């Protein structure tokens, strides 16, 4: 069975010079959102996948199963008019 490791381990193993675009920014944006108390679920899941080794399918599921928030106000739910 394969051992799960954070994406950061893989990036470090490739090269010090080569880095996925947005890798460092995801950590900075995640920390800033926490400092300011702003909910940023996509940023949070990207951070968890890239820096904490969260499986991608779990991250996608967390986003899709997330409770509707005010940002969806006025948009009807699928199957409802």
N, C-alpha and C positions, 0 to 999 in steps of 0.2 A: 504494500500500500504506500502511496506517495505521502510524504510528510508535507503538511501545509506550512508555508512560511510567508511572512509579509512580503509584499511586492518590493519593499525597500531593500530586502536582502538580495533579490534578483537583480535589481538595478545596480547595487553596489558591486555585485559579482561581475557584471558586464564590463564596466569601465567607470573611472572617476569622471571622465569627460562626457560620456553618453548618459543622458537622463531624459525620461519621458516628459514631454511638454505638459506643464501644469502640475507636476509632482510636488514641487516645493510650494507652489501657490495654493494647492489644496490644503496643506497643513496651515498655512498662514490665514487663509480665509476661514477655515474651521475654528481656529483659535480666536480670531477676531469676532466671529459670530457668537461664540460662547462668552467672550468678554462683554459684548454689547447686549447680550440676551436676545439676540435675533435668531429665530428659528429658520434654518437653511437645510432642509432635509436632504436635498441632492448633494450639496457640499459635504454634509456629514457622512453620507454613505460613500462618496468618492474617497474621503479621508480614511474611513474605516477599511475600505478595500485596499487602498494603496499603502497605508501606513500600519495597519493593525491586522492585516491578513484575513479580513472578513471575506467569506466566499461571495463571489459576484451574484450568484442566484439568491442568496440570503438578502443581499443589499437591494436587489430588484424587488424581491417579495416585500421587504419592509416599506419600500416606497409605494408599491401598488396597494398594500393593505392599510396604509396610513388613513386615519380618520379624515374626513373632509374638513377643511378649515375655511376661514373667512375668505381666503383668496379665490375660492370657487363660488362665492356668493353670486347668484343669478344665473349660473350655468346648471341646466337640468342634469340630473343623474341619468345614466343610460337606462332606457326602458321606462322612463317617467317623463311625462310632458309638463 
